[in-house]
Structure formats: structure tokens, C-alpha cells
Amino acid sequence: MKGGKIGESDGLTFWLASPGDYDDVMAISDGIYEGNDYLPHRYHSWMTEPHRVVILAKRDGKLVGLASGLIVDGGSTVFLEGMRVCSREQGRGFAGVIQRFTDQYIRQLYPNVRMKRLVRGEDPRPEKLAKFSLLAKRAILSLQIEAKAFHAFLSTLRAKLEHEKGTGSLEQESRLVVLEEEQLRHILLDPGVSSQIELPGHMIIQDWQPLKLVESNFEVLRRRNLTWLADSLEQPTFLSLHTPPYPIPYKGGSFRFSIDLFGTKADLACRALLAHMEMVRGEIQGLVLMHIYMHQSLWGRLRAFCECSVGVKLYHGYWEQLFLEHKL
């Protein structure tokens, strides 16, 4: 992506972001999401990601905000993320100006875009929600884990599963399978998959990025270096994935690790959670913020499952993702 001025509106000038803007973007991002910010890790990959637009807003020559849009669903949808306004300029209405300019600019670049999709971690104001369709919600379990406690945590979870299996409280065990790309494609492009697996909004959501089950979105998923599990190759009832751990600014330097669970069977959710954590145990260091996304019915069971080890604590109380969509 090459930088350059692309327009003006309401006292702001707008520019395409470039790799050289990294330090300025990080300066206005200080403290955002309480340090649980993905952008420091992803910014440079955004500069070269196909069909992504990253726009900077400046006032009097100084950077005040950023917004990004990724074109998905075969060119019909823009997914908005990364929105931020520096703390000194908040409360001036600049967020709305940036969003409106971004919508307009993306429609100029991609005239086939008809829908705008975004995800929120809290209930939007009623006036905002009235403009969008609510596609789905997911519950989030967020844990803070010290790396030195990670191995003991996994051992404890493994022991709990073995005990439940021994007492007969687990359903009949089925083997979790690591999916290869073609196996995943076969599952997700099956027209009946949404009737077999509880998929929020009939979509796959990777972390905070919702994607329809269409062929063109597989390239987006492929770029994320994800690991997928299913309980069956032919007629799965549970699907899960994890995003590799990556660094975030939290407490001066931590790691973020995300697991997405699709389905409503609690025993499979617990087993998939443990399996994904075991796959990354060699990558864990320092302090880890782990976010587990799931059907609302699973949250209480998984919280109880994870409350069992020193060095592991709840990072956030019950909270949800809201998936919103709006016609452009």
C-alpha cells in the first residue's frame, strides 16, 4: 500500500497508510483496548494484504485517527476494523467523520460492495443499533495466564477430563481431528453445515472477523495460519480453530492467544480447548491473555472447567461479541 492524500472532510485530511506511518499510528494507539491491541502486530501485514484499505485521518498535519476495511464475501462486503481516534481528539465527532469518509472511499474503489459489517464487544447505543441488523452474538471467556503456570494448567485440565470420562459424565468420546485445507473446505462449503454446527449468523468468525461460507473467503482464512479441529470429517457437530499467539502491549509486553469454538456440546468444547492449548504450549512465554469465543450456553461450563489452577485468573467477566451488518 502506497501512502498519499486521498481527500478532505470536516477539518480532516485523509491519507492512505504506509509502512512509514507505523510509529505515528502506535503513538495514537497507546492504551487502546487496555493494551490488548492487535494492531502493533498486524499493521505491517495490513500494508500488503490484498483488498484491504487502511486510511489515516490528520488534523493540522498531525495524525488523529485510523480506520481499515477488508473486502470479503467475493467483493460484496466490507468488514471494518481497527477504528481509533487519539485520546486528545476524542469527543469532537471525528470518529463519525472518519467512518463516513471510509465508507465513501471504499465504495469508490469497490463499487460492488453492498454491505458493511463490523463487530462490537459491547452493546452499541440504541441509535447506532437501529441502523444495523444484528446477525449474531457470541460469548467470550477471557483468561490471564502466567507462562510458568501454563504446563500445570494443562495437566490439571487433562486430569479433569480423565476424571469426567471415568465417572461417565462425558458423552461417548469421539476423536478430534486436525483438518487439512481440503477437508476444511469440504466441511464449510457443505450446504448442510449450519444445520449440523451452531454457526453464529451462518458464518465462520475468526477472532473478531466474520466471514460468509463462500469460496473466496478461504484465501482470507489461509493467510491467518490457523489450526482447525473437528469431531468428524463427514458429519461434524463441532468445529474449532486457534490463531497463533502473538505479542501485544499489555503490561509492557504480553501475548494474546485466541480460540474460536463452534457448536454447543460442552464436552467437545472442553476437549477442543485443551487440544488447542497443548498445540501452542511451546510458544507461550511471559503473560498470556487468552480469549475463547463460543456459544453463550457454553460460557458457564468452560469458566468452571478453567477455574482450577494457580497462575490462571479471569481477565474479564462475562462479555459478548455482537455481529452487525448495514447496507451501504
Solvent accessible surface area in square Angstrom, and as a share of the most:
residue,aa,sasa,rsa
1,M,63,0.28
2,K,179,0.76
3,G,42,0.40
4,G,31,0.29
5,K,101,0.43
6,I,45,0.23
7,G,21,0.20
8,E,114,0.51
9,S,37,0.24
10,D,101,0.52
11,G,65,0.63
12,L,1,0.00
13,T,37,0.22
14,F,0,0.00
15,W,80,0.28
16,L,35,0.18
17,A,0,0.00
18,S,26,0.17
19,P,67,0.42
20,G,72,0.70
21,D,28,0.15
22,Y,59,0.22
23,D,107,0.55
24,D,81,0.42
25,V,0,0.00
26,M,38,0.17
27,A,74,0.57
28,I,21,0.11
29,S,8,0.05
30,D,131,0.68
31,G,55,0.53
32,I,37,0.19
33,Y,101,0.38
34,E,133,0.60
35,G,10,0.09
36,N,15,0.07
37,D,3,0.01
38,Y,22,0.08
39,L,0,0.00
40,P,33,0.21
41,H,92,0.41
42,R,49,0.18
43,Y,0,0.00
44,H,94,0.42
45,S,66,0.42
46,W,8,0.03
47,M,4,0.02
48,T,113,0.65
49,E,20,0.09
50,P,67,0.42
51,H,109,0.49
52,R,13,0.05
53,V,8,0.05
54,V,0,0.00
55,I,0,0.00
56,L,2,0.01
57,A,0,0.00
58,K,43,0.18
59,R,79,0.29
60,D,131,0.68
61,G,64,0.62
62,K,133,0.56
63,L,15,0.07
64,V,1,0.00
65,G,0,0.00
66,L,0,0.00
67,A,6,0.05
68,S,0,0.00
69,G,0,0.00
70,L,1,0.00
71,I,12,0.06
72,V,3,0.02
73,D,14,0.07
74,G,62,0.60
75,G,21,0.21
76,S,44,0.29
77,T,2,0.01
78,V,0,0.00
79,F,3,0.01
80,L,23,0.11
81,E,24,0.11
82,G,3,0.03
83,M,45,0.20
84,R,7,0.03
85,V,19,0.11
86,C,3,0.02
87,S,95,0.61
88,R,134,0.49
89,E,11,0.05
90,Q,111,0.50
91,G,86,0.83
92,R,137,0.50
93,G,48,0.46
94,F,19,0.08
95,A,42,0.32
96,G,25,0.24
97,V,12,0.07
98,I,0,0.00
99,Q,47,0.21
100,R,150,0.55
101,F,21,0.09
102,T,1,0.00
103,D,17,0.09
104,Q,92,0.41
105,Y,30,0.11
106,I,0,0.00
107,R,106,0.39
108,Q,120,0.53
109,L,88,0.44
110,Y,52,0.20
111,P,90,0.57
112,N,109,0.56
113,V,3,0.02
114,R,141,0.51
115,M,40,0.18
116,K,15,0.06
117,R,0,0.00
118,L,5,0.03
119,V,13,0.07
120,R,60,0.22
121,G,18,0.17
122,E,109,0.49
123,D,105,0.55
124,P,18,0.11
125,R,158,0.58
126,P,108,0.68
127,E,98,0.44
128,K,39,0.16
129,L,62,0.31
130,A,89,0.69
131,K,135,0.57
132,F,26,0.11
133,S,67,0.43
134,L,79,0.39
135,L,57,0.28
136,A,17,0.13
137,K,72,0.30
138,R,3,0.01
139,A,0,0.00
140,I,0,0.00
141,L,0,0.00
142,S,0,0.00
143,L,4,0.02
144,Q,16,0.07
145,I,0,0.00
146,E,68,0.31
147,A,22,0.17
148,K,177,0.75
149,A,12,0.09
150,F,2,0.01
151,H,95,0.42
152,A,58,0.45
153,F,0,0.00
154,L,0,0.00
155,S,55,0.35
156,T,43,0.25
157,L,0,0.00
158,R,86,0.31
159,A,61,0.47
160,K,58,0.24
161,L,15,0.07
162,E,108,0.48
163,H,123,0.55
164,E,30,0.14
165,K,105,0.44
166,G,68,0.65
167,T,87,0.51
168,G,57,0.55
169,S,79,0.51
170,L,24,0.12
171,E,99,0.45
172,Q,177,0.79
173,E,94,0.42
174,S,42,0.27
175,R,184,0.67
176,L,33,0.16
177,V,25,0.14
178,V,82,0.47
179,L,15,0.07
180,E,126,0.56
181,E,77,0.34
182,E,113,0.51
183,Q,58,0.26
184,L,10,0.05
185,R,42,0.15
186,H,111,0.49
187,I,5,0.03
188,L,3,0.01
189,L,65,0.33
190,D,45,0.24
191,P,137,0.86
192,G,26,0.25
193,V,4,0.02
194,S,36,0.23
195,S,103,0.67
196,Q,57,0.26
197,I,2,0.01
198,E,88,0.40
199,L,10,0.05
200,P,19,0.12
201,G,27,0.26
202,H,127,0.56
203,M,4,0.02
204,I,1,0.01
205,I,0,0.00
206,Q,5,0.02
207,D,3,0.01
208,W,53,0.19
209,Q,11,0.05
210,P,0,0.00
211,L,2,0.01
212,K,89,0.38
213,L,41,0.20
214,V,57,0.33
215,E,94,0.42
216,S,56,0.36
217,N,3,0.02
218,F,10,0.04
219,E,78,0.35
220,V,10,0.05
221,L,12,0.06
222,R,111,0.41
223,R,80,0.29
224,R,48,0.17
225,N,112,0.58
226,L,26,0.13
227,T,36,0.21
228,W,15,0.05
229,L,3,0.02
230,A,1,0.00
231,D,18,0.10
232,S,35,0.23
233,L,62,0.31
234,E,128,0.57
235,Q,134,0.60
236,P,2,0.01
237,T,45,0.26
238,F,2,0.01
239,L,0,0.00
240,S,1,0.00
241,L,0,0.00
242,H,9,0.04
243,T,10,0.06
244,P,35,0.22
245,P,17,0.11
246,Y,6,0.02
247,P,68,0.43
248,I,7,0.03
249,P,60,0.38
250,Y,24,0.09
251,K,142,0.60
252,G,82,0.79
253,G,51,0.49
254,S,3,0.02
255,F,44,0.18
256,R,11,0.04
257,F,0,0.00
258,S,0,0.00
259,I,0,0.00
260,D,0,0.00
261,L,2,0.01
262,F,1,0.00
263,G,2,0.02
264,T,65,0.38
265,K,75,0.32
266,A,33,0.26
267,D,14,0.07
268,L,7,0.03
269,A,0,0.00
270,C,0,0.00
271,R,26,0.10
272,A,0,0.00
273,L,0,0.00
274,L,12,0.06
275,A,23,0.18
276,H,0,0.00
277,M,0,0.00
278,E,55,0.25
279,M,82,0.37
280,V,2,0.01
281,R,83,0.30
282,G,78,0.75
283,E,85,0.38
284,I,19,0.10
285,Q,107,0.47
286,G,55,0.53
287,L,29,0.14
288,V,0,0.00
289,L,0,0.00
290,M,0,0.00
291,H,2,0.01
292,I,0,0.00
293,Y,1,0.00
294,M,0,0.00
295,H,55,0.24
296,Q,65,0.29
297,S,75,0.48
298,L,3,0.02
299,W,24,0.09
300,G,45,0.43
301,R,75,0.27
302,L,0,0.00
303,R,88,0.32
304,A,58,0.45
305,F,1,0.00
306,C,1,0.01
307,E,102,0.46
308,C,43,0.26
309,S,24,0.16
310,V,143,0.82
311,G,24,0.23
312,V,22,0.13
313,K,117,0.50
314,L,54,0.27
315,Y,44,0.17
316,H,74,0.33
317,G,38,0.36
318,Y,100,0.38
319,W,48,0.17
320,E,37,0.17
321,Q,0,0.00
322,L,5,0.02
323,F,0,0.00
324,L,0,0.00
325,E,20,0.09
326,H,62,0.28
327,K,151,0.64
328,L,51,0.25
